[in-house]
Amino acid sequence: MDSNDLQHMEFVMYCIETYKGIKNLDGKTAYQQLKEAGAIEYIDNNYAALHTFGDEHIVWNIDEYLKTRV
């Protein structure tokens, strides 16, 4: 695993933790919701932009993505 993969993986985990905290979810529920909607891949694929955002904007961005998946 190269350093870029590790950075992306750590960031995805950070986003899941941030999302679960702001949404008041347990970790399993948050992960399942994001995984089923393809948001995990979305976060990883959009690392370059998303990692520059604050927590609230990250969650807002994930919510906007989720709206397009329903």
Secondary structure, 3 states (H helix, E strand, C coil): CCHHHHHHHHHHHHHHHHHHHHHCCCHHHHHHHHHHHCHHHHHHHCHHHHCCCCHHHHHHHHHHHHHHHC
